[in-house]
């Protein structure tokens, strides 16, 4: 028996692919077991299986297009494969782009004669473990927190400390908690608050989607930030910034929910997600995400250099001390 997958939840026109009942059910059962997915009703289960089938088609289509532009198959099933693209964007891609204050903007250019050919701040002990923002649109808070962790370590030469993204998510008055925000504002808030608590003192609790009430304790501050710098200069500026530390970057990430490994060489959409750039090779940027270590390559994605892919060099920010 064959059936046609028809899904109205996905905004893009549905592709007419068919699967046997048994093939799809077996694949979906294996996927739900791997990702510990449990649905409250049979109706919900069937809906998510339909979306899962649609996402298989979408992955195949993305891989075909990616190969045509000289890449390899880099897309696959992820923990988000039971979500429609519209659902995923609404829940996870919530960065709210805006221009930086000109007073905080600097222009940087990469000088190949004096700067390294490749950089990876993970090798310098300056990057904490991959985090998971959960079902909260707090990527902007994680991106700012991660950059603060790294730059504070580099500039202060103290122990690398996990700082609190929850403090920024719940307490930043300029942004919208789980409904999105922007690293510029996060750094401004941290400077005005006097600094950040550690993650152990103020642990993350918004993974279920609740911004939470601010519980900031100034007496527990472990890292202080005075402000931020916004870097211009395109990819050359990003490379120059990375020569000194791993900054916050905001990107176009609507295709990332099905990324599974390899170098991404095609990207669509506008800026809607914030992450941390931690290095580069001659071929690609090394980017740390906040969707857990089971996503991508241990929580990382590799983005081809040379064409501002995913708009990776458009919003580059780092904290000052």
Secondary structure, DSSP 8 states (H G I E B T S, - for coil): -EEE---SSSSS-----EEEHHHHHHHHHHHHHHTT---SSHHHHHHHHHHHHHHHHHHHHHHHHHHHTT----B---TTTTS-HHHHHHHH---------GGGEEE----TTTS-S-EEGGGGT------B--SSB-HHHHHHHHHHHHHHHHHH------B-HHHHHHH-TTS-TTB---HHHHHHHHHHHT-EEBTTTS---GGGS--------GGGEEE---EEEEEESHHHHHHHHHTT---EEEE--TTGGGB-SSEE----S---EEEEEEEE-SSEEEEE-SB-TTSTBTTEEEEETTTTGGGTTSSEEEEE-
